[in-house]
Amino acid sequence: MKLFSFLFFIILLYSPKIYAQDSTTVADGKLIIGITEAPPFISENNGEFTGLSISSWELVNEKLESEYEFRTYSSLSDLLLGIRNKEVDFSINPITVTDKRMETLDFSQPYFISNTGIAKRRESQIWKYIKNIVSWNFISAILILLGVIFIFGFLVWIFERKKNPEEFGDGTSGILQGFWWSAVTMTTVGYGDKSPRTTGGRVIGFIWMFMAIIMISSLTAGIASSLTVKTMNDKISSVQDLQNFDVTTVANSSSQEFLDLYNIEVDTVFSEMQGIESLLNEETSLFVYDVPMLTYIIETDQLNDELEVLQKTLKKDYYSYTFPKNSPLLNEINPVLVGVLKTMEWNVLVEEYK
């Protein structure tokens, strides 16, 4: 009986400590916040962290008044793993909420809405025209036009070669004369140096005159279309069109999840800076990632003459604070974050980053 009472006392003595370990709250002590560089949301300069995500947390912590320290990770993959393993209490990084991530992580109210976009190398307009001129669309349009001209020239030559040998001679020379007549008739130049004299030749000529009006207009439009410089925006109308390009994105990012969902083959890098370098080194055609980060890097590194972000976007992204699954901190921090998002100060900050 005494042994039972002693064991019961020991259980009561230590159970609060066990409970506290699984129920960390803001008031329990210093918070460990996991971060990795993601300009313009989180940037590091001489050990000081700045950016929109840092500013959001500072506004939240004005209400919480908690002690905290940042624990840095080298990549997004390492950060997400650290959150899952509860190495940190939560992260304020701009992490996109996805169905897959919600299976192992919890998320706060989104504090920023963005888009997944596409960055590419810029091409000179002259080079674009040259590529279109030697494209198959242009060459095929010219070949079709020459083929139709030859057919009608050949038909006229069949009727005229015996009764009009002066203008449509025999053999190869006569066929070429028929081709010349067909081309002149189609373009309505009207030199008058050759004209069909037989009934059959004139019937062919009559038919060709009317057909030429229709064909020349349509073929001219086709040639003009093939010479028109098409931008990447014209070539990418849906995510499936990415299959025609070499695509790179950041490993374990929401962009990779999205591309994997559509079975788009991608190469992965550890950070957005590596993705930008891949574009500059022509190791990839497209770099798919978050628009604010792509735009920020291109502008701050003065790469506007070399790189551009396409106007078309692939999906919306909702950035949230990220917590280990079932973390009690979520219910404490989330209401404060929601209140911060309604303040004028926050709205002014957001405008600076748009």
PyMOL commands that set and color helices and strands:
alter all, ss='L'
color gray80, all
select helices_A, chain A and resi 2-22+26-28+52-64+76-84+99-102+125-133+136-160+171-186+199-227+232-235+239-244+254-261+272-280+291-300+329-341+344-352
alter helices_A, ss='H'
color red, helices_A
select strands_A, chain A and resi 31-35+43-45+48-50+68-72+90-96+105-107+112-121+247-250+266-269+286-290+307-309+315-324
alter strands_A, ss='S'
color yellow, strands_A
deselect
rebuild
show_as cartoon
